[in-house]
Amino acid sequence: MNVLPANQMTDFKDAMAVTDAAIIAAADRAGKRIAPLWPLKHFVAVNPFWGLADHDFAEAAEALARTAGARMTMPRSYYLDAIESGRITRDDIAAALERVKGAGMPADPDTVIAAARQETALPPTLTTVADIAARVSGKDWPGFIAERISLWAADQFDEGQASWPSAGQTQPPYVHWRETAMVDRTPEFAGMGSIRAAVAALPEDADALIVAAIKRLGLDNDSVEPYLHRLLMTVGGWAAYARYKVWDAELYDREDETLRQFLAVRLAYELILFERYQSDADFLARWAEAYPVAAVDGQALAIDAVLQTAYDVAWQRELVGKLNGSAPATPEARKKVQAAFCIDVRSEVFRRSLESVSPEVETIGFAGFFGFAIEYIPIGKNEGGSQCPVLLTPQFTVRETVRDATPEEEVEILGLRRLRRRASKAWKSFKLAAVSSFAFVETVGISYLVKLVSDATGLSRTVTHPASDGLDASVEKRLKPEIETRAMAGRETGFTPEQRLDMAEGVLKAMSMTSDFARIVLLAGHGATVVNNPHASGLDCGACGGHTGEANARVAAAILNDPEVRAGLAERGIHVPEDTIFIGALHDTTTDEVELFDLETVPESHADDLARLKDWLDRAGHLARAERSALLNIDSGREIDAQVIARSQDWAQVRPEWGLAGCAAFIAAPRSRTAGRDLDGRSFLHNYDWRQDENFATLELIMTAPMVVASWISLQYYGSTVDNRVFGCGNKVLHNVVGTLGVLEGNGGDLRTGLPWQSVHDGERLIHEPLRLSVVIEAPREAMNAIIEKHEVVRNLVDNGWLYLFAMDDSGKIAWRYAGGGEWEAVTREQVADAA
């Protein structure tokens, strides 16, 4: 096949008007419109609209409707029900009309209410060559292409699931695909023509293919980017994983062309089909009509945006009503315990429960990595995971070691662990091997019956953390992070004394915790105990990169207990009492149990304090489980604690916990502003006192990291709710893991992104309300404006309507709303709902 035969060039467009450089630049811009998808081993929440954050909400809705056929709001009947029930008032709609910008806006609330009674179709999606070829031939070419690309991508990107890894993984993706396609006759049998000859004639370089294809298709300059964006969204899951590869490389200042290579693969199928059907007059006529893209009537999308905004405003009235009510009195006496938890919304329930069991406990909210951006290397490994938000890169490396072990004993432990791991891997290979799998079932299958029954009913408590794999229980209890510097595999791990001091000072100031220390300061990371759940890491700590927060909590506690660090802090004006000890812990968000670590370092003088703490944690866990049970459809006639814990061990349980479903607000303020208020487990709570924040450095950190991460979580849940087909991953009962990096729904199709439907819906009703995040910060508006002006990422979020920003006044009342462009509007009494 001659890709660019002069005598066959289409004459209905001036293809040569688009330069090679412009085509490649458009390809890169289209790639940046794709949100990344992290692999399952550290799956984290991702804002599915991240690539369109520089557009406002309504503009992004149009773009995604055209490129993915996606909805960005609920069906209008959803909002109509809220209007008729009184949840959304006419004032809410009027306020939304003032906030939503753009042409085609309705004139008044009555127009909006009338429109809500009529469902409208989304704008038509952009047309691909495969779409037109399907119409003229009657064959499902889009589905066929998605299936072929998915099969190839599973091989190309496999991260260890395949017993025989592909040799092509060392090649650029487009090169590997081209070699594979030249020996694959499946497309020929499907009617695609002489596919192997066609592939052989394609350019050998991905960029050359992209340029050649765009020119052959005759697209004008304005059409190239939306067309390529549309192509990527036809295999959006695999494109998202390719985008992750680029994102990860950019974090370490490396270049990566995986996504552009992947785009070349999808575009190659377009070019092949174009050559296959270009002699068909109907095909050419349809293609000529497809581009340039016709403008769409934006009024329908504008009404949808108004309805969603009114829904957001209605909820904000309730939030303002709760926070602007009378604040409970806070005693001034020194607390027995200060307990720092992650800002995760699940922590709000436990924190409130813990404070209710004893007035001598004060809780603190802080990002669960506790300011320690580390790579944590489990014992026996040379590399570890990044224990920090995905927006950051690890600053330090910390290795795990065995407490009080001699060098000889540690070598013995490591050798035994490696031996057991090899044996386990060999046993797994035997079970899965094509030849031995049937013999395995016949030989030992019946012995698995008891285990299957116990696992299915949640009666088994045999689940162990992956980090304990191959270790004796006695050794597991002695594991600890090593904070001292040490050479390992050609690099240095741990912290120098000066680094430990700097990190300690930084984290205490960031938590607004520089005085009035309790006798015990608990640093509780969090994780989730679940089984048979490919997305399990998504229930762990997002601030720890999809891992549990145990490592960060233990590292922070060890450093803050260091006598040299304490002395250095005193010289810098932070006086930690001698009787204050820091304890690392892990809050299990599925069971609401809290595990305490390194208790052998707690002095005897604190034995009674420790006993009280354990009792308070147990009682708080009981209260938290009781509160959560209402959403878990647990039998109230049976013992609730046992049922909640059993769910965490039940491999058939599709809803062991609700994760962050319901998340709706992010509050950065002193705990006194939220203490004693029932926020329904829907708010991220970050301690912050701007009066202690020199030069507003902590405020800048909060607005550029935790606030952004919270918006990612909020928008992932939002997207998975409003259109799970595009932004979610469907029915988890049908999931099959592919390449250990993602899931398919069923046995084929595209890689799925986002959350399962079971994460937002209980089978009868939505558990997650589709709301954009409302951020409340107690800080001077001028300081927030300066940060918004400085950081484009933050500016896009607040100016383009991806989240709402409110400011508290000095009395702790929500007094102002950010209106965009550095302007603020006063929150009026009419915008406050009765807190009761």
Secondary structure, 3 states (H helix, E strand, C coil): CCCCCHHHCCCCCCHHHCCHHHHHHHHHHHHHCCCCCCCHHHCCCCCCCHHHCCCCHHHHHHHHHHHHCCCCCCCHHHHHHHHHHCCCCHHHHHHHHHHCCCCCCCCCHHHHHHHHCCCCCCCCCCCCHHHHHHHHHCCCHHHHHHHHHHHHHHHHCCCCCCCCCCHHHHCCHHHHHHHHHCCCCHHHHHCCCCHHHHHHCCCCCHHHHHHHHHHHHCCCHHHHHHHHHHHHHHCHHHHHHHHHHHHHHHHCCCCCCHHHHHHHHHHHHHHHHHHHHCCCHHHHHHHHHHCCCCCCCCHHHHHHHHHHHHHHHHHHHHHHHHHCCCCCCCCCCCCCEEEEECCCHHHHHHHHHHHHHCCCEEEEECCCCCCCCEEEECCCCCCCEEECCCCCCCCEEEEEEECCCCHHHHHHHHHHHHHHHHHHHHHHHHHHCCCCHHHHHHHHHHHHHHHHHHHHHCCCCCCCCHHHCCCCHHHHCCEEEECECEEECCEEECECHHHHHHHHHHHHHHCCCCCCCCCEEEEEEEECCCCCCCCHHHHCEHHHCCECCHHHHHHHHHHHHCHHHHHHHHHCCCCCCCCCEEEEEEEECCCCEEEECCHHHCCHHHHHHHHHHHHHHHHHHHHHHHHHHCCCCCCCCCCHHHHHHHHHHCCCCCCCCCCCCCCCEEEEECHHHCCCCCCCCCEEEEECCHHHCHHHHHHHHHHHCHHHHHHHHHHHHHHHHHCHHHHCCCCHHHEEEECCCEEEECCCCCCECCCCHHHCECCCCECCCCCCCEEEECCCHHHHHHHHHHCHHHHHHHHCCCCEEEEECCCCCEEEEEEECCEEEECCHHHCCCCC
